[in-house]
Amino acid sequence: MKISVSAASGVESVTKRELFKLGVENAPAINGRMTFEGDDRLLADCNLWLSTASRVFVVLSQFKCTDFDTLFDGVSDIKWEDYIPDDGRIVIKPKLVQSKLNAFSATQSVAKKAICERLKRVYKRDFLAENGKTFEIEIGITRDFCSVLLNASGESLHRRGYRNVYGEAQLKETLAASMLELSVWNPSRPLCDLFTGTGTIAIEAAMKEKNIAPGINRTFDFLHFKNFDKKVFEVAKSEAIGRLSQEKPLKIQAYDIDEAQLKKAFIHAKNAGVEDVIEFHNESMENFKSDLLRGVAFANPPYGERLDERPFIEKLYRAYGKVRKSNPDWCFYTITPVSDFERLFCQRADKKRKLYNGRIECCFYAHLGKPQSKS
Ligand SMILES: C[S@@+](CC[C@H](N)C(=O)[O-])C[C@H]1O[C@@H](n2cnc3c(N)ncnc32)[C@H](O)[C@@H]1O
């Protein structure tokens, strides 16, 4: 089958690297999607192991499409009965870009009618009850070329299942994992999450240290596909459990001045099975000082979106800059939309990259460490 993986803007390169580790050698990225051939096992592994991807789809058909008749025929030619049982609930999500077909709800109803007509014929029914599991189908038409995709993940892969109490300004788990993958950090290097909030960066790092598959504690829509062999998933899941690291993980440091946030972070860490790896410090990141060499610090500081917060942000970012100066051999990675961050931090970044935190356009700054010998 053809599998397609979507990733947020700016992180496609790291998702490709993760795919390579799963054995996918050639997956060109087009408009944030990477498409390649695979089998049931790869579909399961992509969902279980990709820490940076948003969703995994099965590509059911692709054809040129400039009118509703072609859309109807193209969609009804697909063997929907191989995937959807007679009680399946069908949800259509059109994505229309620069195409003759540009009416969202008409596209939605034509595609749905094509699927339902076919299923009624095959299942010999007058109507479909649609009271079973949900099957989400994306009808993507870009420049008159239609791709019909079946969502194999279900809800977005950032929902790992460990975050059940909500905090303010949380990072998506997939963005936190992408920041780790975009950095020089690896599990053999010390790590500190300086503004941990509900713990997302620290927890994602701890999961990588323990080699916990990001999707191990959640369910996926492909498990309801009629033609998917569930035994394949059971094997993939038990192999993932067998791959848990047996090495003693390095302790991860996590700082926050807000005790309520740290309590949430601890609950999330426990849910993810990594509370033993993270040391939570209920104090300002200004107190962070490490004797460990070649560490990597991550920061998702407050952004101060209101104008009256600007003096607080300036003071905080200046204090943060001093933390880097007192840990010169550490690398510092910061995500923020504050445009004069480098000026406040008092140091030019070695690298920068545009990343989106939800809808907020941010810059991801890398300040690399200066090697030093500590004796
Ligand atoms: C944008 S939130 C971090 C959200 C986090 N990445 C998550 O996913 O939940 C910023 C956090 O910085 C904390 N903070 C503010 N000033 C701080 C300081 N001086 N030292 C440490 N933490 C601070 C706030 O309490 C808040 O939890």
The ligand as a Tripos MOL2 file, in Angstrom:
@<TRIPOS>MOLECULE
LIG
   27    29     1     0     0
SMALL
NO_CHARGES

@<TRIPOS>ATOM
      1 C1          5.4140   28.7760   27.9160 C.3       1 LIG1
      2 S1          5.3780   28.0080   29.4630 S.3       1 LIG1
      3 C2          6.2100   26.4910   29.1970 C.3       1 LIG1
      4 C3          5.2490   25.4260   28.6960 C.3       1 LIG1
      5 C4          5.8710   24.0580   28.5780 C.3       1 LIG1
      6 N1          6.8430   23.9640   27.5080 N.3       1 LIG1
      7 C5          4.7840   22.9990   28.4100 C.2       1 LIG1
      8 O1          4.7290   22.3400   27.3520 O.co2     1 LIG1
      9 O2          3.9410   22.8690   29.3000 O.co2     1 LIG1
     10 C6          6.5790   28.9540   30.3430 C.3       1 LIG1
     11 C7          6.8160   28.4830   31.7720 C.3       1 LIG1
     12 O3          7.9120   29.2510   32.3000 O.3       1 LIG1
     13 C8          7.7160   29.3750   33.6930 C.3       1 LIG1
     14 N2          8.6210   30.4300   34.2120 N.ar      1 LIG1
     15 C9          8.4380   31.7690   34.1710 C.ar      1 LIG1
     16 N3          9.5270   32.3930   34.7070 N.ar      1 LIG1
     17 C10        10.3910   31.4260   35.0760 C.ar      1 LIG1
     18 C11        11.6960   31.4200   35.6680 C.ar      1 LIG1
     19 N4         12.3130   32.5620   36.0120 N.pl3     1 LIG1
     20 N5         12.3010   30.2370   35.8960 N.ar      1 LIG1
     21 C12        11.6990   29.0650   35.5550 C.ar      1 LIG1
     22 N6         10.4540   29.0090   35.0070 N.ar      1 LIG1
     23 C13         9.8220   30.1770   34.7610 C.ar      1 LIG1
     24 C14         6.2240   29.6190   33.8400 C.3       1 LIG1
     25 O4          5.7670   29.2880   35.1340 O.3       1 LIG1
     26 C15         5.6580   28.6900   32.7390 C.3       1 LIG1
     27 O5          5.2890   27.4520   33.2960 O.3       1 LIG1
@<TRIPOS>BOND
     1     1     2 1
     2     2     3 1
     3     2    10 1
     4     3     4 1
     5     4     5 1
     6     5     6 1
     7     5     7 1
     8     7     8 2
     9     7     9 1
    10    10    11 1
    11    11    12 1
    12    11    26 1
    13    12    13 1
    14    13    14 1
    15    13    24 1
    16    14    15 ar
    17    14    23 ar
    18    15    16 ar
    19    16    17 ar
    20    17    18 ar
    21    17    23 ar
    22    18    19 1
    23    18    20 ar
    24    20    21 ar
    25    21    22 ar
    26    22    23 ar
    27    24    25 1
    28    24    26 1
    29    26    27 1
@<TRIPOS>SUBSTRUCTURE
     1 LIG1         1 GROUP 0 **** ****
